[in-house]
Amino acid sequence: MQMREATLLGGLVADAAALGLHWLYDPARIAQIEARSGLVFLEPDAAHYAGTHGYFAHGVKRAGELSGYGEVCLLMLQHLARHGDFDRTAYQTAYRAHFGPGGAYVGYIDSPTRQALLRLLPLEPANFPAASGADDDQLPALAALPAIVLTHRGSREALRESVEDVVRITNHNDVAVCAAQCMAQLLCDVLHGVAIATALGDALPLAGPTLRPLLEQALALPAFDSVAAGEQFGRACHVTQGLPLIFHILQHAPSYRAGIEANIRTGGDSCGRSVMLGATLGALFGLGCENGIPLEWLARVRQLQAMTVALGKLV
């Protein structure tokens, strides 16, 4: 039971922890900020981005809030807690209501979200297309996966089909689907007790011809250095950049804290990588133990009540 909770909380805590330095692409600037102010749960501050490479997207948010990625993860958790199973039309309806005009979400809307909303907004739910997403391979493709994997009770083939259905709501793109199926397989294996080194290797066949060579290169890196890996693979929002970094961190991280801090130090789309990275680290290391999700981090997440209410219903 604790592993299930740690998986879902792990992704959400990781996202909130990274928000303050999200889309800051300068690891040297991040190191300066860390030495002065710390690294996790920082208040978003435009001054951190001044005069360097980055995009300050979260001026309306406070430390401990979720990014748009984390909001998608929580929305899917709440959807499954309410419905018991994935209902595509009901989820698309909730997604449109949450992120669309007048919805509860306040914050930056990324390109895949914006394009999905433009397709859904004019339509009645009965006419929603199954593939309502953009032809876009960015990391929103992974954001809803932790709750999908945890609630799946069928075969691995059925899981891949469910994952594809979910991904194409926001990312109607084959590379994005392969990335999500690869990460879903990896998380599923970890939840079933497979050692991380084995799980990383076993997930490779699902990555597809574009991603697999990059993931193999990431696994061949001899030392744990996420900043150097970011230089090699890139730090931006595409799954071709985010997944190799996730694999590198998962292969080497000795604890949840170490993995999440390495992800933030890498820079770039740290929140985009956080949900699946944090969920997998949560499954590996648990909650509150020596190497697990720090309880003081959990207490700093502003949506903690909403998270625990949904978790209670889902469990």
C-alpha positions in Angstrom: 0.0 0.0 0.0 2.8 2.4 0.9 4.5 1.8 -2.5 1.3 2.9 -4.3 1.1 6.0 -2.2 4.8 6.7 -2.6 4.6 6.4 -6.4 1.8 8.9 -6.8 3.1 11.3 -4.2 6.6 10.9 -5.5 5.7 12.4 -8.9 3.7 15.3 -7.4 6.3 16.2 -4.8 9.0 16.2 -7.4 7.1 18.5 -9.7 6.4 21.0 -6.9 10.0 20.8 -5.7 11.3 21.8 -9.2 8.8 24.6 -9.9 11.0 27.5 -8.6 13.8 26.8 -11.1 11.7 25.3 -13.9 12.9 26.3 -17.4 16.2 27.8 -16.2 18.7 26.4 -18.6 21.9 27.5 -17.0 23.4 25.0 -14.6 26.0 27.4 -13.4 23.3 29.9 -12.4 21.4 27.1 -10.7 24.5 26.2 -8.7 24.9 29.9 -7.6 21.2 30.0 -6.5 21.6 26.7 -4.6 24.6 28.0 -2.7 22.7 31.1 -1.7 19.1 30.0 -1.3 18.8 26.2 -1.6 17.5 24.1 -4.5 14.0 22.8 -3.8 10.7 24.5 -3.2 12.1 27.9 -4.1 9.8 30.9 -4.6 9.6 31.6 -8.4 11.7 34.7 -8.9 12.2 36.5 -12.3 15.7 37.7 -11.0 16.9 34.1 -11.2 16.4 34.2 -15.0 17.8 37.6 -15.7 20.7 37.8 -18.1 20.9 34.1 -18.8 19.1 31.3 -20.8 15.7 30.5 -19.5 12.0 31.3 -19.5 10.3 32.6 -16.4 6.8 31.0 -16.7 5.5 30.8 -13.1 5.2 34.4 -11.9 1.7 33.8 -10.7 2.7 30.7 -8.7 4.0 30.3 -5.2 6.6 27.9 -3.8 5.1 24.5 -3.3 2.5 24.7 -6.0 2.3 22.3 -8.9 3.3 23.1 -12.5 1.0 22.3 -15.3 2.6 18.8 -15.5 1.8 18.2 -11.9 -1.8 19.5 -12.3 -2.3 16.9 -15.1 -1.0 14.2 -12.8 -3.3 15.2 -10.0 -6.3 15.6 -12.5 -5.8 12.0 -13.7 -5.5 10.8 -10.1 -8.8 12.6 -9.2 -10.5 11.3 -12.3 -9.6 7.6 -11.5 -10.6 8.1 -7.9 -14.0 9.4 -9.1 -14.7 6.9 -11.9 -12.7 3.9 -10.8 -11.4 3.4 -14.4 -10.3 5.6 -17.3 -13.2 7.1 -19.1 -11.9 9.0 -22.1 -14.8 11.4 -22.7 -15.2 12.2 -19.0 -11.4 12.8 -18.7 -11.4 15.1 -21.7 -14.4 17.0 -20.2 -12.6 17.4 -16.9 -9.3 18.4 -18.7 -11.1 21.1 -20.7 -12.9 22.4 -17.7 -9.8 22.5 -15.5 -7.3 24.0 -18.0 -9.7 25.9 -20.3 -11.2 29.4 -19.9 -12.7 29.9 -16.5 -11.1 26.7 -15.2 -9.4 26.2 -11.8 -6.0 26.2 -13.3 -4.1 29.5 -13.3 -0.6 29.4 -14.9 1.4 28.8 -18.0 -0.3 26.8 -20.8 2.2 24.8 -22.8 1.9 24.1 -26.6 0.4 20.6 -26.4 -2.2 21.7 -23.8 -3.1 24.8 -25.7 -3.6 22.9 -29.0 -5.6 20.1 -27.3 -7.9 22.8 -25.7 -8.4 24.5 -29.1 -9.6 21.1 -30.5 -11.9 20.4 -27.5 -13.4 23.8 -26.7 -15.8 24.1 -29.6 -17.2 20.5 -29.4 -19.8 18.7 -27.4 -18.3 15.9 -25.3 -20.1 13.3 -27.5 -18.1 14.6 -30.4 -14.6 14.7 -28.8 -12.1 12.9 -31.0 -10.1 10.1 -29.4 -6.9 11.7 -30.6 -7.5 15.3 -29.6 -3.8 16.1 -29.1 -1.2 18.0 -31.1 1.4 16.4 -33.3 4.0 17.1 -30.6 6.5 15.0 -28.8 6.9 17.1 -25.6 6.9 15.9 -22.1 3.2 16.5 -21.3 2.8 13.1 -22.8 4.1 11.5 -19.6 2.3 13.6 -17.0 -0.9 11.5 -16.5 0.9 8.1 -16.4 1.5 7.3 -12.7 -2.1 6.8 -11.8 -2.8 5.0 -15.1 -0.1 2.4 -14.3 -1.1 2.0 -10.7 -4.7 1.3 -11.4 -4.1 -1.0 -14.4 -5.1 -4.6 -13.7 -4.8 -6.2 -17.2 -2.1 -7.5 -19.4 1.0 -5.5 -20.4 -0.5 -5.3 -24.0 -3.6 -3.8 -22.5 -1.5 -1.3 -20.5 0.2 -0.2 -23.7 -3.2 0.4 -25.3 -4.4 2.4 -22.4 -1.3 4.5 -22.3 -1.6 5.3 -26.0 -5.3 6.3 -25.5 -4.3 8.7 -22.7 -1.2 10.2 -24.5 -3.1 10.9 -27.7 -5.5 13.2 -25.8 -2.7 15.7 -25.6 0.1 14.4 -27.8 -1.0 12.8 -31.1 2.5 11.8 -31.9 4.1 8.4 -32.3 7.4 9.2 -30.6 5.5 10.6 -27.6 3.5 7.4 -27.5 6.6 5.2 -27.5 8.1 7.3 -24.8 5.1 6.9 -22.6 4.8 3.2 -23.2 8.5 2.8 -22.3 8.1 4.7 -19.1 4.9 2.9 -18.2 6.6 -0.5 -18.6 9.5 0.7 -16.5 7.3 1.9 -13.7 5.2 -1.3 -13.9 8.3 -3.4 -13.5 9.6 -1.4 -10.5 6.2 -1.8 -8.8 6.4 -5.5 -9.3 9.8 -5.7 -7.6 12.1 -5.8 -10.7 15.5 -4.3 -10.0 16.0 -0.9 -11.6 18.9 -2.0 -13.8 16.8 -4.8 -15.2 13.7 -2.7 -15.6 15.6 0.0 -17.5 16.9 -2.6 -20.0 13.6 -4.3 -20.4 11.9 -1.0 -21.2 14.2 -0.3 -24.2 12.3 -2.4 -26.8 9.2 -0.2 -26.3 11.1 3.1 -26.8 11.0 2.8 -30.6 13.7 3.5 -33.2 14.0 7.2 -32.4 14.4 7.0 -28.6 16.1 3.6 -28.1 19.6 4.6 -29.3 19.5 7.7 -27.1 18.4 5.7 -24.0 21.2 3.1 -24.7 23.7 6.0 -24.8 22.3 7.3 -21.5 22.7 3.9 -19.9 26.3 3.7 -21.1 27.4 6.8 -19.3 29.8 5.6 -16.7 29.3 8.2 -13.9 26.3 9.9 -12.2 26.5 13.4 -13.7 23.2 14.8 -14.7 24.5 18.2 -15.7 27.0 16.6 -18.2 24.2 14.3 -19.4 22.1 17.5 -20.0 24.9 18.9 -22.2 24.9 15.7 -24.2 21.2 15.1 -24.7 19.7 18.5 -24.2 17.5 19.9 -21.4 14.4 21.0 -23.3 10.8 19.7 -23.4 11.0 17.0 -26.0 10.9 13.4 -24.9 14.1 12.7 -27.0 15.9 15.0 -24.5 13.9 14.3 -21.3 13.9 10.5 -21.4 17.6 10.0 -21.6 18.1 12.2 -18.6 15.4 10.3 -16.6 17.1 7.0 -17.5 20.5 8.4 -16.5 19.2 9.6 -13.1 17.3 6.4 -12.4 20.3 4.3 -13.1 22.5 6.1 -10.6 20.4 7.9 -7.9 21.0 6.4 -4.5 17.9 8.0 -3.0 14.7 9.9 -3.9 16.3 13.2 -2.7 19.5 12.7 -4.7 17.5 11.9 -7.9 15.2 14.9 -7.6 18.0 17.3 -6.8 20.1 16.0 -9.7 17.1 16.6 -12.0 16.7 20.2 -10.9 20.5 20.9 -11.1 20.3 19.7 -14.7 18.1 22.6 -15.6 15.7 23.1 -18.5 12.3 21.3 -18.4 12.9 19.9 -14.9 9.2 19.8 -14.1 8.5 17.9 -17.3 10.9 15.2 -16.3 9.8 15.3 -12.6 6.5 13.5 -12.7 7.6 10.1 -14.1 11.1 10.4 -12.5 9.6 11.2 -9.1 7.0 8.5 -9.4 9.6 5.8 -10.2 11.9 7.0 -7.5 9.0 6.9 -5.1 8.3 3.3 -6.1 11.9 2.5 -5.6 12.6 4.2 -2.3 9.2 4.6 -0.6 7.9 7.4 1.7 9.6 8.9 4.7 12.3 6.3 5.2 16.0 7.1 5.0 16.3 7.1 1.2 12.6 7.8 0.5 10.5 10.9 -0.1 11.4 13.3 2.7 8.3 14.0 4.9 9.4 17.7 5.1 9.1 17.9 1.3 5.7 16.4 1.4 4.5 19.0 3.9 5.6 21.8 1.6 3.3 20.8 -1.3 0.3 23.2 -1.3 -2.1 20.8 -3.0 -1.4 18.1 -0.3 -5.0 17.9 0.9 -6.3 17.4 -2.7 -3.7 14.8 -3.3 -4.4 12.8 -0.1 -8.2 13.0 -0.6 -7.9 11.5 -4.1 -5.3 8.9 -2.9 -7.7 7.8 -0.1 -10.5 7.2 -2.6 -8.2 5.5 -5.1 -6.6 3.2 -2.5 
